[in-house]
Amino acid sequence: MDKLIWWVFTGTAGGPNRARIVRALNERPYNAHQLAEKLNLNYKTIRHHLKILEDNKMIDSSGEKSMEHYTFSHP
C-alpha cells in the first residue's frame, strides 16, 4: 500500500493535483464539474485524476454517470 500511495501522490507529475482532489473530497462530496471549478483545473484533467484515484480505491463514487459524486475512501 505504501508504494501505491507514493506512486499516486509523488511518483507522477499529477500527484499534486490528486492530493488537492483528495483534500477537497475529505471536506465533502463533489462531482467532477464542482471539483474543476473549486480547484481551477480543466474538467478533463479532473476526470483523469478521478479515474486513477477510483481505480486505486482511494475514492468512492455514487449517483448517475452524468452527476456522479465522489467521496474520499477512508481506510
C-alpha positions, 0 to 999 in steps of 0.5 A: 500500500505504501508504494501505491500511495507514493506512486499516486501522490509523488511518483507522477507529475499529477500527484499534486493535483490528486492530493488537492482532489483528495483534500477537497473530497475529505471536506465533502462530496463533489462531482467532477464539474464542482471539483474543476471549478473549486480547484481551477483545473480543466474538467478533463484533467479532473476526470483523469485524476478521478479515474486513477484515484477510483481505480486505486480505491482511494475514492468512492463514487455514487449517483448517475454517470452524468452527476456522479459524486465522489467521496474520499475512501477512508481506510 
